Amino acid sequence: MKYWVIKPSSLSDGAYLSGLSSTMPKAQKFRKGISLINNYPATEDCKIYYDPQYPEGTYLYEVLDNITDFLIINGDVRKVFEDMGEDGIEYLPIWLCDHKHEISSKDYTICNVLNKVDIVDMDKSTYRISSLDEGQINRIKKLVVNYDAIPEDTKMFRASKKLDQIFINDDVKQALEKAGIEGYVVKEADGWNGC
């Protein structure tokens, strides 16, 4: 089974999101793989804004690129994940606001992946440890996958030593492709250079 890094990807006409409403949890909390649903604000208080530096970016792809690297998805992507039986995800609702700060969509959520797996072979990979958290990798230069540490039925997860990165398996990759989902890129995890 292959594993893939999944990231939102900038498409020239796509909305690029950069601002969070002040009532939302701080951005770093979304990168830890911890449950946020119990203290999550009311949906109308969770707004994410189009970046004013990209006024031409207005098209809403199924996955939206953003300054925080959150996995922001619409209902079509959520259906793919749910149809695959992936239950280690919290879907945190948001409202998108356009360049005039008017609501453009209520169909998107932040995909908060809670599963954590020791995918990084710490002996064979090349990386730099975070100066702020010695238990986390700041920068991966070459990832070597520890296949033995990944439970066979795991489809979508965070790297336990690099919690800000989400990985998917071949089944999820193929399901997204079959559904025609756009707005993201995948890169093979084994050998990934962190970009």
Backbone as CSV, one residue per row, in Angstrom:
resi,resn,N_x,N_y,N_z,CA_x,CA_y,CA_z,C_x,C_y,C_z
1,MET,0.847,-1.191,0.000,0.000,0.000,0.000,0.885,1.244,0.000
2,LYS,0.591,2.169,-0.888,1.304,3.445,-0.912,0.570,4.453,-0.048
3,TYR,1.331,5.421,0.453,0.776,6.524,1.232,1.190,7.829,0.592
4,TRP,0.342,8.820,0.752,0.498,10.087,0.053,0.324,11.258,0.998
5,VAL,1.135,12.274,0.812,0.937,13.572,1.453,-0.185,14.260,0.688
6,ILE,-1.149,14.836,1.395,-2.204,15.602,0.731,-2.131,17.044,1.208
7,LYS,-2.193,17.961,0.243,-2.129,19.392,0.552,-3.091,20.157,-0.347
8,PRO,-3.695,21.225,0.195,-4.453,22.116,-0.691,-3.506,22.719,-1.710
9,SER,-4.026,23.021,-2.901,-3.162,23.522,-3.963,-3.764,24.759,-4.596
10,SER,-2.932,25.772,-4.779,-3.372,27.015,-5.409,-3.627,26.822,-6.890
11,LEU,-4.831,27.082,-7.294,-5.155,27.146,-8.712,-5.450,28.617,-8.986
12,SER,-5.022,29.120,-10.133,-5.011,30.565,-10.369,-6.366,31.240,-10.186
13,ASP,-7.458,30.553,-10.514,-8.766,31.185,-10.370,-9.446,30.838,-9.050
14,GLY,-8.810,30.000,-8.250,-9.423,29.532,-7.014,-9.323,30.531,-5.886
15,ALA,-10.329,30.527,-5.033,-10.296,31.367,-3.835,-9.128,30.928,-2.955
16,TYR,-8.376,31.911,-2.478,-7.289,31.660,-1.537,-7.692,32.322,-0.232
17,LEU,-7.690,31.549,0.844,-8.202,32.034,2.127,-7.058,32.420,3.044
18,SER,-7.225,33.561,3.730,-6.118,34.000,4.580,-6.527,34.494,5.960
19,GLY,-7.749,34.882,6.162,-8.126,35.449,7.454,-9.160,34.613,8.172
20,LEU,-8.956,34.430,9.486,-9.917,33.722,10.328,-10.615,34.727,11.231
21,SER,-11.895,34.510,11.495,-12.569,35.388,12.461,-11.937,35.183,13.836
22,SER,-11.910,36.225,14.637,-11.209,36.206,15.926,-11.840,35.257,16.930
23,THR,-13.071,34.834,16.693,-13.745,33.932,17.630,-13.345,32.474,17.429
24,MET,-12.665,32.170,16.328,-12.250,30.793,16.065,-11.030,30.421,16.910
25,PRO,-10.829,29.121,17.144,-9.596,28.703,17.828,-8.366,29.176,17.047
26,LYS,-7.271,29.376,17.749,-6.024,29.783,17.102,-5.593,28.724,16.092
27,ALA,-4.956,29.159,15.020,-4.608,28.284,13.900,-3.815,27.054,14.343
28,GLN,-2.879,27.209,15.284,-2.046,26.073,15.675,-2.846,24.945,16.318
29,LYS,-4.009,25.240,16.882,-4.819,24.182,17.501,-5.360,23.211,16.459
30,PHE,-5.562,23.687,15.229,-6.071,22.826,14.165,-5.001,21.884,13.622
31,ARG,-3.747,22.087,14.029,-2.635,21.297,13.502,-2.146,20.225,14.463
32,LYS,-2.864,19.985,15.539,-2.378,19.084,16.582,-3.071,17.734,16.600
33,GLY,-4.137,17.568,15.819,-4.853,16.303,15.829,-5.601,16.059,17.123
34,ILE,-6.053,17.143,17.750,-6.839,17.032,18.981,-8.277,17.443,18.692
35,SER,-9.188,16.887,19.448,-10.604,17.197,19.253,-10.879,18.646,19.635
36,LEU,-11.592,19.345,18.756,-11.955,20.745,19.003,-13.467,20.946,19.045
37,ILE,-14.213,19.904,18.740,-15.650,20.051,18.524,-16.402,20.536,19.766
38,ASN,-16.008,20.104,20.953,-16.752,20.463,22.167,-16.639,21.933,22.535
39,ASN,-15.564,22.584,22.127,-15.383,24.006,22.433,-15.425,24.872,21.184
40,TYR,-15.930,24.296,20.106,-15.961,25.025,18.841,-17.105,26.036,18.862
41,PRO,-16.839,27.266,18.407,-17.881,28.301,18.448,-19.046,27.995,17.502
42,ALA,-20.122,28.748,17.664,-21.256,28.628,16.750,-20.779,28.908,15.328
43,THR,-21.371,28.204,14.366,-20.910,28.289,12.979,-20.875,29.718,12.456
44,GLU,-21.881,30.523,12.802,-21.906,31.898,12.290,-20.749,32.742,12.821
45,ASP,-20.050,32.233,13.842,-18.874,32.927,14.367,-17.573,32.377,13.789
46,CYS,-17.668,31.430,12.879,-16.486,30.789,12.291,-16.407,31.143,10.814
47,LYS,-15.811,32.280,10.543,-15.718,32.765,9.163,-14.258,32.785,8.727
48,ILE,-14.055,32.396,7.478,-12.728,32.472,6.872,-12.860,33.309,5.616
49,TYR,-11.909,34.226,5.424,-12.029,35.261,4.398,-11.083,35.039,3.227
50,TYR,-11.566,35.399,2.046,-10.722,35.386,0.850,-9.580,36.383,1.059
51,ASP,-8.423,36.050,0.531,-7.261,36.922,0.662,-7.394,38.113,-0.282
52,PRO,-7.292,39.353,0.245,-7.437,40.540,-0.605,-6.319,40.697,-1.638
53,GLN,-5.191,40.015,-1.440,-4.096,40.112,-2.411,-4.377,39.314,-3.684
54,TYR,-5.430,38.501,-3.661,-5.782,37.690,-4.822,-7.231,37.955,-5.217
55,PRO,-7.509,39.166,-5.709,-8.894,39.536,-6.013,-9.516,38.716,-7.133
56,GLU,-8.675,38.128,-8.006,-9.204,37.328,-9.108,-9.566,35.915,-8.646
57,GLY,-9.120,35.524,-7.461,-9.372,34.180,-6.948,-10.736,34.090,-6.284
58,THR,-11.716,33.591,-7.034,-13.078,33.516,-6.496,-13.723,32.147,-6.676
59,TYR,-13.136,31.289,-7.525,-13.778,30.000,-7.787,-13.611,29.081,-6.578
60,LEU,-14.678,28.405,-6.209,-14.646,27.521,-5.047,-14.475,26.068,-5.492
61,TYR,-13.220,25.612,-5.435,-12.944,24.204,-5.702,-13.394,23.377,-4.503
62,GLU,-13.373,22.060,-4.655,-13.820,21.190,-3.564,-12.886,21.254,-2.355
63,VAL,-11.602,21.479,-2.608,-10.605,21.703,-1.553,-10.060,23.102,-1.781
64,LEU,-9.981,23.900,-0.713,-9.583,25.301,-0.861,-8.200,25.559,-0.279
65,ASP,-7.384,26.237,-1.062,-6.050,26.617,-0.609,-6.172,27.732,0.419
66,ASN,-5.247,27.739,1.368,-5.323,28.728,2.444,-3.970,28.911,3.093
67,ILE,-3.805,30.048,3.722,-2.520,30.428,4.303,-2.128,29.526,5.466
68,THR,-3.098,28.894,6.102,-2.834,28.073,7.280,-2.616,26.597,6.957
69,ASP,-2.768,26.215,5.680,-2.623,24.819,5.245,-3.637,23.879,5.890
70,PHE,-4.791,24.409,6.316,-5.874,23.544,6.776,-6.394,22.757,5.587
71,LEU,-6.966,21.592,5.846,-7.661,20.846,4.813,-9.120,21.300,4.864
72,ILE,-9.442,22.301,4.021,-10.789,22.882,3.968,-11.514,22.248,2.787
73,ILE,-12.612,21.560,3.105,-13.285,20.739,2.102,-14.770,21.062,2.033
74,ASN,-15.385,20.726,0.890,-16.831,20.896,0.775,-17.534,19.562,1.010
75,GLY,-18.842,19.562,0.849,-19.636,18.374,1.112,-19.300,17.193,0.222
76,ASP,-18.835,17.446,-1.004,-18.468,16.353,-1.910,-17.279,15.557,-1.369
77,VAL,-16.301,16.261,-0.828,-15.121,15.585,-0.271,-15.507,14.849,1.009
78,ARG,-16.309,15.502,1.822,-16.768,14.852,3.053,-17.485,13.538,2.728
79,LYS,-18.304,13.543,1.687,-19.021,12.324,1.295,-18.044,11.222,0.896
80,VAL,-16.970,11.580,0.169,-15.949,10.591,-0.196,-15.366,9.959,1.068
81,PHE,-14.985,10.794,2.032,-14.379,10.282,3.266,-15.372,9.418,4.038
82,GLU,-16.613,9.882,4.148,-17.618,9.134,4.896,-17.965,7.824,4.204
83,ASP,-18.041,7.832,2.875,-18.340,6.604,2.135,-17.239,5.558,2.306
84,MET,-16.026,6.014,2.595,-14.914,5.084,2.806,-14.877,4.568,4.244
85,GLY,-15.797,5.078,5.073,-15.843,4.639,6.465,-14.794,5.288,7.340
86,GLU,-14.259,6.412,6.895,-13.230,7.113,7.674,-13.927,7.880,8.795
87,ASP,-13.724,7.418,10.028,-14.426,8.036,11.157,-13.510,8.790,12.118
88,GLY,-12.235,8.864,11.821,-11.304,9.579,12.687,-11.147,11.033,12.288
89,ILE,-12.264,11.672,11.897,-12.238,13.057,11.423,-13.348,13.840,12.110
90,GLU,-13.033,15.055,12.518,-14.055,16.018,12.926,-14.248,16.992,11.775
91,TYR,-15.491,17.275,11.453,-15.803,18.250,10.417,-16.267,19.522,11.104
92,LEU,-15.414,20.529,11.110,-15.682,21.773,11.831,-16.217,22.797,10.835
93,PRO,-17.497,23.160,10.956,-18.128,24.014,9.945,-17.584,25.435,9.944
94,ILE,-17.521,25.993,8.741,-17.099,27.387,8.564,-18.003,28.040,7.523
95,TRP,-18.029,29.344,7.560,-18.658,30.126,6.499,-17.542,30.844,5.758
96,LEU,-17.577,30.777,4.433,-16.610,31.501,3.619,-17.132,32.894,3.341
97,CYS,-16.232,33.864,3.403,-16.598,35.248,3.118,-15.698,35.769,2.004
98,ASP,-16.314,36.387,1.001,-15.577,36.852,-0.170,-14.786,38.121,0.123
99,HIS,-14.252,38.726,-0.938,-13.406,39.916,-0.782,-14.167,41.106,-0.189
100,LYS,-15.490,41.099,-0.304,-16.303,42.176,0.291,-16.830,41.776,1.667
101,HIS,-16.354,40.666,2.164,-16.748,40.106,3.465,-18.214,39.676,3.494
102,GLU,-18.732,39.336,2.325,-20.084,38.788,2.233,-19.983,37.264,2.159
103,ILE,-20.946,36.581,2.736,-20.914,35.125,2.769,-21.045,34.566,1.358
104,SER,-20.085,33.722,0.978,-20.102,33.121,-0.357,-20.483,31.642,-0.322
105,SER,-20.293,30.985,0.831,-20.674,29.576,0.948,-20.744,29.168,2.417
106,LYS,-21.686,28.254,2.687,-21.801,27.647,4.011,-21.589,26.132,3.916
107,ASP,-21.019,25.681,2.797,-20.891,24.251,2.520,-19.501,23.697,2.830
108,TYR,-18.644,24.446,3.506,-17.276,23.999,3.745,-17.021,23.718,5.219
109,THR,-16.089,22.809,5.457,-15.669,22.495,6.816,-14.143,22.374,6.849
110,ILE,-13.604,22.553,8.034,-12.196,22.225,8.260,-12.166,20.750,8.626
111,CYS,-11.368,20.006,7.899,-11.240,18.562,8.116,-10.166,18.350,9.189
112,ASN,-10.612,18.121,10.412,-9.695,17.952,11.536,-9.445,16.457,11.745
113,VAL,-8.333,15.981,11.190,-7.979,14.557,11.263,-7.403,14.266,12.647
114,LEU,-7.988,13.266,13.319,-7.600,12.945,14.691,-6.656,11.752,14.786
115,ASN,-6.674,10.859,13.789,-5.795,9.677,13.815,-4.337,10.114,13.689
116,LYS,-3.481,9.448,14.473,-2.044,9.735,14.433,-1.285,8.419,14.254
117,VAL,-0.293,8.432,13.377,0.474,7.217,13.062,1.962,7.582,12.986
118,ASP,2.800,6.650,13.436,4.255,6.841,13.376,4.777,6.498,11.985
119,ILE,4.363,7.259,10.981,4.761,6.971,9.595,6.230,7.278,9.335
120,VAL,6.805,8.202,10.092,8.186,8.635,9.834,9.172,7.656,10.471
121,ASP,10.026,7.072,9.645,11.129,6.268,10.162,12.190,7.260,10.645
122,MET,12.249,7.435,11.942,13.100,8.477,12.527,14.589,8.177,12.363
123,ASP,14.943,6.922,12.143,16.357,6.570,11.955,16.826,6.783,10.525
124,LYS,15.921,6.609,9.554,16.325,6.669,8.153,15.935,7.968,7.457
125,SER,14.983,8.697,7.993,14.537,9.949,7.369,15.525,11.070,7.661
126,THR,15.473,12.102,6.826,16.283,13.295,7.036,15.331,14.424,7.405
127,TYR,15.566,15.054,8.539,14.629,16.056,9.052,15.312,16.981,10.051
128,ARG,14.600,18.033,10.428,15.057,18.963,11.468,13.974,19.033,12.537
129,ILE,14.363,18.836,13.780,13.419,18.885,14.906,13.070,20.337,15.215
130,SER,11.847,20.559,15.646,11.384,21.895,16.005,12.114,22.410,17.239
131,SER,12.501,23.667,17.205,13.137,24.273,18.383,12.094,24.599,19.454
132,LEU,10.829,24.647,19.084,9.754,24.953,20.034,9.163,23.702,20.673
133,ASP,9.265,22.563,19.989,8.709,21.309,20.491,9.613,20.173,20.039
134,GLU,10.433,19.671,20.949,11.423,18.653,20.599,10.804,17.317,20.213
135,GLY,9.496,17.165,20.388,8.807,15.948,19.985,8.245,16.030,18.580
136,GLN,8.444,17.173,17.912,7.877,17.386,16.583,8.952,17.758,15.566
137,ILE,8.738,17.300,14.353,9.621,17.648,13.239,9.193,18.997,12.687
138,ASN,10.147,19.878,12.508,9.873,21.177,11.914,9.916,21.087,10.385
139,ARG,10.933,20.411,9.873,11.139,20.362,8.415,11.615,18.980,8.014
140,ILE,10.921,18.380,7.069,11.352,17.100,6.510,12.116,17.374,5.220
141,LYS,13.287,16.772,5.090,14.062,16.893,3.861,13.936,15.636,3.017
142,LYS,13.830,14.489,3.684,13.557,13.233,2.974,12.860,12.287,3.947
143,LEU,11.621,11.961,3.601,10.834,11.067,4.437,11.023,9.626,3.991
144,VAL,11.352,8.772,4.947,11.354,7.336,4.728,10.200,6.777,5.544
145,VAL,9.277,6.108,4.869,8.063,5.607,5.518,8.359,4.358,6.337
146,ASN,7.846,4.351,7.550,7.920,3.178,8.421,6.631,2.373,8.213
147,TYR,6.619,1.525,7.204,5.412,0.778,6.831,4.919,-0.129,7.959
148,ASP,5.831,-0.663,8.755,5.451,-1.579,9.832,4.632,-0.887,10.924
149,ALA,4.736,0.431,11.027,4.038,1.161,12.087,2.627,1.597,11.687
150,ILE,2.254,1.381,10.436,0.959,1.851,9.949,-0.044,0.711,9.997
151,PRO,-1.080,0.827,10.839,-2.104,-0.222,10.870,-2.727,-0.405,9.485
152,GLU,-3.007,-1.654,9.141,-3.437,-2.003,7.785,-4.687,-1.262,7.330
153,ASP,-5.622,-1.003,8.229,-6.901,-0.390,7.840,-6.901,1.132,7.957
154,THR,-5.719,1.735,8.182,-5.641,3.185,8.346,-5.656,3.864,6.984
155,LYS,-6.634,4.746,6.794,-6.804,5.398,5.493,-6.308,6.833,5.476
156,MET,-6.503,7.539,6.603,-6.190,8.972,6.649,-5.696,9.295,8.055
157,PHE,-4.566,10.006,8.140,-3.973,10.214,9.462,-2.966,11.362,9.421
158,ARG,-2.573,11.778,10.604,-1.475,12.732,10.776,-0.219,11.947,11.151
159,ALA,0.928,12.497,10.788,2.187,11.901,11.241,2.367,12.283,12.704
160,SER,2.556,11.305,13.573,2.638,11.590,15.005,3.817,12.500,15.352
161,LYS,4.858,12.482,14.541,6.020,13.348,14.787,5.990,14.630,13.950
162,LYS,4.962,14.756,13.102,4.763,15.986,12.318,3.252,16.173,12.172
163,LEU,2.648,16.613,13.259,1.193,16.636,13.358,0.517,17.587,12.379
164,ASP,1.268,18.530,11.821,0.651,19.470,10.886,0.499,18.885,9.482
165,GLN,0.944,17.631,9.276,0.843,17.029,7.955,-0.115,15.843,7.945
166,ILE,-1.014,15.840,6.954,-2.005,14.781,6.791,-1.583,13.868,5.643
167,PHE,-1.789,12.581,5.849,-1.466,11.554,4.864,-2.724,10.758,4.533
168,ILE,-2.776,10.239,3.302,-3.867,9.359,2.889,-3.267,8.114,2.248
169,ASN,-4.062,7.040,2.200,-3.575,5.847,1.518,-4.073,5.829,0.078
170,ASP,-3.666,4.804,-0.656,-4.038,4.673,-2.074,-5.550,4.672,-2.283
171,ASP,-6.282,4.010,-1.378,-7.735,3.918,-1.534,-8.388,5.297,-1.509
172,VAL,-7.956,6.139,-0.590,-8.520,7.490,-0.493,-8.134,8.295,-1.727
173,LYS,-6.876,8.189,-2.124,-6.406,8.905,-3.324,-7.261,8.550,-4.537
174,GLN,-7.481,7.267,-4.739,-8.261,6.824,-5.890,-9.722,7.259,-5.797
175,ALA,-10.278,7.259,-4.599,-11.668,7.682,-4.416,-11.830,9.174,-4.722
176,LEU,-10.864,9.982,-4.324,-10.908,11.416,-4.633,-10.807,11.648,-6.136
177,GLU,-9.913,10.917,-6.777,-9.756,11.039,-8.232,-11.032,10.607,-8.955
178,LYS,-11.614,9.501,-8.527,-12.834,8.986,-9.161,-13.983,9.973,-9.024
179,ALA,-14.037,10.681,-7.895,-15.103,11.658,-7.652,-14.847,12.980,-8.367
180,GLY,-13.682,13.138,-9.000,-13.359,14.366,-9.724,-13.069,15.548,-8.829
181,ILE,-12.583,15.281,-7.626,-12.293,16.348,-6.661,-11.085,17.148,-7.136
182,GLU,-11.183,18.483,-7.028,-10.085,19.374,-7.424,-9.738,20.332,-6.287
183,GLY,-8.511,20.874,-6.381,-8.068,21.866,-5.410,-7.021,21.341,-4.441
184,TYR,-6.433,20.211,-4.768,-5.419,19.626,-3.887,-4.338,18.959,-4.737
185,VAL,-3.223,18.649,-4.088,-2.182,17.840,-4.710,-1.819,16.716,-3.751
186,VAL,-1.325,15.620,-4.309,-0.767,14.551,-3.491,0.654,14.284,-3.958
187,LYS,1.487,13.908,-3.003,2.870,13.541,-3.302,3.175,12.258,-2.560
188,GLU,3.869,11.360,-3.224,4.167,10.088,-2.579,4.948,10.333,-1.287
189,ALA,4.495,9.694,-0.216,5.099,9.923,1.094,6.547,9.435,1.154
190,ASP,6.802,8.237,0.633,8.156,7.694,0.674,9.064,8.518,-0.244
191,GLY,10.023,9.216,0.350,10.923,10.080,-0.409,10.500,11.530,-0.438
192,TRP,9.350,11.855,0.166,8.852,13.227,0.174,9.878,14.181,0.787
193,ASN,10.046,15.346,0.136,11.065,16.325,0.576,10.487,17.466,1.408
194,GLY,9.254,17.346,1.826,8.658,18.375,2.691,7.988,19.499,1.939
195,CYS,8.083,19.517,0.617,7.460,20.598,-0.172,6.191,20.113,-0.843
